[in-house]
Amino acid sequence: MLESHGYGTLAIHPDKGGYWNWRQALTAIGFQRTIDESYFKMDERIGLGISDGTYLRQVEPVIKAEKQPFYTFLVTLTSHAPFDLPVQYRELKLDPVLDKSKLGGYFQSIHYTDQQIGAFIDKLGKDGLLDNTVIALYGDHTGVHKFYDDEIKQLKNPESWWLEGHNKIPLIIYSKGMTGKEIKTTGGQIDLLPTLAYLMGIDHSDYEGTAMGRNLLNTNRNFAILSGGKSAGTFPSSKDRENATLGVGIADEVIRSNYFK
């Protein structure tokens, strides 16, 4: 869709192209170019692979060299399990017992990734790339809890929110000079395309026949269907819930049947 509006498209992942078939999948949905682990100098590894710090420092000149307008998609790794962040990067002052747990490692890893993304955005700004750029930042799945609930439950003096928010991931959209605003509408990843397309000035007629989500910036529908049929938010009626749940099944059939081919 962006290509039809003159954009060059590039997907960058710090893992091998065969990991979860990501290179094949993103090429199949239209990315013109992809970059994988083989491009990067692996001068620092943390957890699953290259550290976010060295990765984003190497990504920035790639983006700087892109011909405008461009759409670049990035994935980072360090805030992912196993959360074994080296001691020199563990800057949060946590209780020693918490710090040694997976939850403490998660907190430290998220803090580290947050810093590296901040430095990355600062560098984009210094190179003048923020003057005409929108940055959308989101998580591709939940954090520590899904994998380490049993350990977290055994921690002493827990705070209530440690085991809350299993299905909450961040969605932060930033453009230089904008005034910040929190939008509390409940949505899901399915809603990213309509929301971002709207911000980029793309008419809804370009995607309303193929995108199943909704624009979170101008909707009064405050819900999302999660994997396994669970839900979040509030449904106006049982029929709305039924239709939304049906949509998950349709989306799954689209993938399994290779419908768009």
PELIN-V636121 format. One record per backbone hydrogen bond with DSSP energy under -0.5 kcal/mol. NH is the residue of the N-H (numbers start at 0). CO is the residue of the C=O. E is the energy in kcal/mol with one decimal. If there is no record, write none. Layout:
BEGIN
nh & co & e
NH & CO & E
NH & CO & E
END
This chain:
BEGIN
nh & co & e
4 & 1 & -1.2
5 & 2 & -1.9
6 & 1 & -2.2
7 & 68 & -1.9
9 & 70 & -2.2
10 & 32 & -2.0
11 & 72 & -3.1
12 & 34 & -2.4
13 & 74 & -0.5
18 & 15 & -1.9
20 & 17 & -2.1
21 & 18 & -2.2
22 & 16 & -2.1
23 & 16 & -0.5
24 & 20 & -2.6
25 & 21 & -2.8
26 & 22 & -2.1
27 & 23 & -2.1
28 & 24 & -1.6
29 & 26 & -1.3
30 & 25 & -2.3
32 & 8 & -1.3
34 & 10 & -2.3
36 & 14 & -1.6
38 & 35 & -2.1
39 & 36 & -1.4
41 & 39 & -0.7
42 & 40 & -2.0
45 & 48 & -3.1
48 & 45 & -1.7
49 & 13 & -0.5
50 & 43 & -2.5
54 & 50 & -2.4
55 & 51 & -2.7
56 & 52 & -1.6
57 & 53 & -1.5
58 & 54 & -1.7
59 & 55 & -2.0
60 & 56 & -0.6
61 & 57 & -0.6
61 & 58 & -0.7
62 & 58 & -2.1
63 & 59 & -2.4
64 & 60 & -1.4
65 & 62 & -1.4
70 & 7 & -2.9
72 & 9 & -2.6
74 & 11 & -1.1
79 & 76 & -2.1
82 & 79 & -1.3
84 & 82 & -1.1
88 & 85 & -1.9
89 & 86 & -1.2
90 & 88 & -1.8
93 & 91 & -1.3
98 & 94 & -3.0
99 & 95 & -1.5
100 & 96 & -0.6
100 & 97 & -1.2
103 & 97 & -0.9
104 & 100 & -2.3
105 & 101 & -2.2
106 & 102 & -2.5
107 & 103 & -2.5
108 & 104 & -2.5
109 & 105 & -2.7
110 & 106 & -2.2
111 & 107 & -2.3
112 & 108 & -2.7
113 & 109 & -2.6
114 & 110 & -2.1
115 & 111 & -2.2
116 & 112 & -2.6
117 & 113 & -2.2
118 & 114 & -2.4
119 & 115 & -2.1
120 & 116 & -2.6
121 & 117 & -2.3
122 & 118 & -2.0
123 & 119 & -2.1
124 & 120 & -2.2
125 & 121 & -2.2
126 & 122 & -1.6
127 & 124 & -1.6
128 & 123 & -2.6
129 & 123 & -0.6
130 & 127 & -0.7
132 & 129 & -1.0
134 & 173 & -3.0
135 & 133 & -0.5
136 & 134 & -0.5
136 & 171 & -3.1
138 & 169 & -1.3
146 & 143 & -1.2
147 & 143 & -1.5
148 & 144 & -0.9
151 & 147 & -2.1
152 & 148 & -2.4
153 & 149 & -0.7
153 & 150 & -0.8
154 & 151 & -1.5
161 & 158 & -2.1
162 & 159 & -1.0
163 & 160 & -1.3
167 & 164 & -1.9
168 & 166 & -0.5
171 & 136 & -2.9
173 & 134 & -3.1
175 & 129 & -0.6
175 & 132 & -0.6
177 & 174 & -2.2
179 & 177 & -0.5
182 & 180 & -0.6
183 & 181 & -0.6
190 & 187 & -2.0
191 & 188 & -1.7
194 & 190 & -1.8
195 & 191 & -2.9
196 & 192 & -2.7
197 & 193 & -1.8
198 & 194 & -1.7
199 & 195 & -1.8
200 & 197 & -1.4
201 & 196 & -2.6
205 & 202 & -2.2
206 & 203 & -1.4
207 & 203 & -2.2
209 & 206 & -1.6
210 & 206 & -3.2
212 & 189 & -0.5
215 & 213 & -0.7
217 & 214 & -1.3
221 & 219 & -0.8
221 & 233 & -0.5
222 & 185 & -0.8
222 & 220 & -0.7
223 & 231 & -2.2
225 & 229 & -3.6
228 & 225 & -1.6
229 & 226 & -0.8
231 & 223 & -2.3
233 & 221 & -2.8
240 & 236 & -1.7
241 & 237 & -2.4
242 & 238 & -2.6
243 & 239 & -2.4
244 & 240 & -2.5
245 & 241 & -2.2
246 & 242 & -1.7
247 & 243 & -1.0
247 & 244 & -0.5
248 & 244 & -1.3
249 & 245 & -2.3
250 & 246 & -2.6
251 & 247 & -2.0
252 & 248 & -2.1
253 & 249 & -2.3
254 & 250 & -1.6
255 & 251 & -2.7
256 & 252 & -2.3
257 & 254 & -1.2
258 & 253 & -2.1
260 & 257 & -1.5
END
